[in-house]
Amino acid sequence: MSFGIYAEAVHRPEYRESKEETIAAVIRDMQADGSSGATIRFATPQGEQTEQTALTLVSNNPHVYSGPPDYGRRTRLDAGVIEITTIARGTDAAGVATKGGRRWEAEELVLESDNPILAGLDGEALTFEPPLVLKIVPRGLRVLVPRGTKPGYVSPVETFAAQLIGVSLLAGLDGGPDKRDVTVATLISFGFP
């Protein structure tokens, strides 16, 4: 489930006809009004209180980098945790302003807001009343995979970069042959160092 840029985009009527252009328009609109995304509050494991998110992805079980064309896959579906990847602004435990990307795993994530929370899930626009609690429900989903399927392992360090690259490409930012340039362009567009 996604909050921030993607969620804002899928709630726009023009998204169905022009996905990339709509995502790019959301980014431009956020920059024009001086915001860095949706006003959604949540805590990180480091004690930071996030106040505004440009992008927050919450997935059932962690992903690992797998390269093109999908850039990420789950090696397990039974880890019992959610993976949170975010680009957000907020404050740390001492009240000092923070901004940037974070990735962690948790049993649950509680999202707070003063307004309904917009979300995007597989191209669908969803709206939730806060607080929104996201967590894994044991045995909530049964998944069948082809016999002999053995997912490969890739370092978790590469996962975060791959997710940012994918979002950057959706936003229409072109980093040329070195797609890591796209990630940098995305972070710069939100004022993150």
Wavefront OBJ file of the C-alpha trace (Angstrom):
o trace
v 0.000 0.000 0.000
v 1.336 3.432 -0.860
v 0.854 6.855 0.710
v 2.026 10.208 -0.620
v 2.756 10.753 -4.320
v 1.230 7.546 -5.687
v -1.836 7.746 -3.462
v -2.463 11.347 -4.512
v -2.073 10.367 -8.171
v -4.504 7.416 -8.177
v -7.180 9.634 -6.623
v -7.079 11.947 -9.657
v -9.541 11.148 -12.470
v -6.873 11.549 -15.175
v -4.691 8.800 -13.646
v -6.345 5.977 -15.620
v -5.580 7.588 -18.990
v -2.131 9.036 -18.259
v -0.405 7.475 -15.257
v 3.110 8.860 -15.706
v 1.897 12.364 -16.503
v -0.416 12.361 -13.482
v 2.359 11.269 -11.123
v 4.633 13.967 -12.541
v 1.829 16.528 -12.048
v 1.434 15.467 -8.395
v 5.164 16.005 -7.850
v 5.013 19.438 -9.505
v 1.964 20.401 -7.428
v 3.680 19.352 -4.190
v 6.729 21.419 -5.092
v 4.593 24.420 -6.088
v 2.719 24.548 -2.783
v 5.921 24.043 -0.791
v 4.823 20.776 0.764
v 6.766 17.567 0.792
v 3.793 15.286 0.521
v 0.785 14.088 2.438
v 0.308 15.174 6.053
v 0.556 11.780 7.712
v 2.189 11.210 11.098
v 3.903 8.037 12.257
v 6.880 7.022 14.374
v 10.091 5.387 13.136
v 12.117 2.901 15.200
v 14.734 5.653 15.756
v 12.181 7.731 17.674
v 11.491 10.141 14.832
v 7.971 11.480 14.417
v 7.197 11.802 10.729
v 4.868 14.672 9.907
v 4.805 14.754 6.109
v 5.472 11.952 3.636
v 6.399 12.290 -0.020
v 6.336 8.523 -0.305
v 5.591 5.733 2.123
v 5.330 2.155 0.890
v 4.057 -0.541 3.239
v 4.304 -4.119 2.043
v 3.502 -7.477 3.516
v 6.910 -9.054 4.189
v 10.274 -7.615 3.135
v 11.445 -7.268 -0.462
v 14.959 -7.783 -1.788
v 16.483 -6.187 -4.857
v 16.227 -8.497 -7.871
v 17.174 -6.288 -10.810
v 15.169 -5.539 -13.949
v 12.393 -5.835 -14.849
v 10.706 -5.996 -11.428
v 13.484 -4.570 -9.194
v 12.199 -6.308 -6.090
v 10.686 -9.528 -4.881
v 9.788 -11.228 -1.633
v 11.874 -14.235 -0.685
v 9.319 -15.150 2.004
v 5.637 -14.518 2.567
v 5.547 -15.849 6.112
v 7.970 -13.543 7.958
v 5.103 -11.984 9.912
v 6.308 -8.418 9.464
v 5.590 -5.470 7.226
v 8.272 -3.554 5.372
v 8.099 0.237 5.498
v 10.033 2.375 3.004
v 9.595 6.117 3.259
v 10.822 9.515 2.145
v 9.539 11.886 4.777
v 10.033 14.995 6.917
v 9.609 15.129 10.657
v 11.462 15.528 13.952
v 13.742 13.244 15.919
v 13.362 12.342 19.594
v 15.173 15.566 20.563
v 12.852 17.723 18.432
v 15.420 18.365 15.680
v 14.074 18.494 12.101
v 14.780 15.408 9.978
v 14.211 14.531 6.359
v 15.195 11.735 4.037
v 14.687 8.090 3.282
v 14.202 5.285 5.772
v 13.499 1.561 5.532
v 12.606 -0.828 8.335
v 10.527 -3.839 9.259
v 7.896 -3.892 11.975
v 4.918 -5.828 13.247
v 2.657 -2.817 12.707
v 2.587 0.815 11.634
v 0.044 3.322 12.933
v -0.706 6.285 10.651
v -2.266 9.435 12.105
v -3.681 12.472 10.316
v -6.115 15.311 10.862
v -7.751 14.417 7.527
v -8.815 11.204 5.804
v -5.753 9.208 4.689
v -5.437 8.663 0.941
v -3.832 5.396 -0.167
v -3.052 3.636 -3.410
v -3.123 -0.141 -3.686
v -2.452 -1.853 -7.021
v -3.826 1.127 -8.945
v -6.901 1.527 -6.765
v -7.732 4.682 -4.811
v -8.582 4.033 -1.156
v -9.505 6.436 1.656
v -9.231 5.614 5.366
v -10.272 7.418 8.514
v -7.368 7.837 10.937
v -5.859 6.252 12.845
v -4.944 3.576 10.299
v -3.231 0.481 11.726
v -1.307 -1.630 9.213
v -0.141 -5.083 10.300
v 0.175 -8.695 9.207
v -2.646 -11.067 10.075
v -1.229 -14.613 10.418
v -2.603 -17.025 7.833
v -4.652 -14.193 6.299
v -3.609 -15.097 2.742
v -2.823 -18.364 1.035
v -0.394 -18.158 -1.877
v 0.279 -20.913 -4.383
v 3.579 -20.844 -6.268
v 4.859 -23.068 -9.075
v 6.561 -26.269 -7.957
v 10.327 -25.838 -7.715
v 10.189 -22.058 -7.255
v 13.316 -20.941 -5.408
v 13.644 -17.192 -5.028
v 17.172 -15.776 -5.129
v 18.798 -13.675 -2.464
v 19.908 -10.100 -2.976
v 21.292 -7.753 -0.312
v 18.599 -5.727 1.522
v 20.794 -2.642 1.043
v 19.881 -2.709 -2.645
v 16.138 -2.956 -1.946
v 15.638 0.645 -0.854
v 17.500 2.010 -3.900
v 15.504 -0.209 -6.249
v 12.194 0.999 -4.805
v 13.213 4.627 -5.222
v 14.347 3.958 -8.777
v 10.960 2.447 -9.636
v 9.055 5.412 -8.209
v 11.401 7.845 -9.993
v 10.776 6.143 -13.303
v 7.008 6.306 -12.726
v 7.373 10.008 -12.015
v 8.919 10.462 -15.454
v 12.378 11.345 -14.169
v 15.025 9.952 -16.535
v 18.401 9.191 -15.047
v 19.971 7.950 -18.274
v 21.958 4.729 -18.372
v 22.814 4.875 -14.662
v 19.408 4.564 -12.994
v 20.887 5.556 -9.634
v 20.902 9.100 -11.051
v 17.098 8.843 -11.123
v 17.055 8.143 -7.386
v 19.180 11.211 -6.712
v 16.899 13.316 -8.940
v 13.854 12.167 -6.972
v 15.415 12.979 -3.615
v 16.580 16.394 -4.850
v 13.091 17.174 -6.177
v 11.792 16.915 -2.603
v 14.614 18.963 -1.119
v 16.255 15.973 0.521
v 20.075 15.982 0.515
l 1 2 3 4 5 6 7 8 9 10 11 12 13 14 15 16 17 18 19 20 21 22 23 24 25 26 27 28 29 30 31 32 33 34 35 36 37 38 39 40 41 42 43 44 45 46 47 48 49 50 51 52 53 54 55 56 57 58 59 60 61 62 63 64 65 66 67 68 69 70 71 72 73 74 75 76 77 78 79 80 81 82 83 84 85 86 87 88 89 90 91 92 93 94 95 96 97 98 99 100 101 102 103 104 105 106 107 108 109 110 111 112 113 114 115 116 117 118 119 120 121 122 123 124 125 126 127 128 129 130 131 132 133 134 135 136 137 138 139 140 141 142 143 144 145 146 147 148 149 150 151 152 153 154 155 156 157 158 159 160 161 162 163 164 165 166 167 168 169 170 171 172 173 174 175 176 177 178 179 180 181 182 183 184 185 186 187 188 189 190 191 192 193
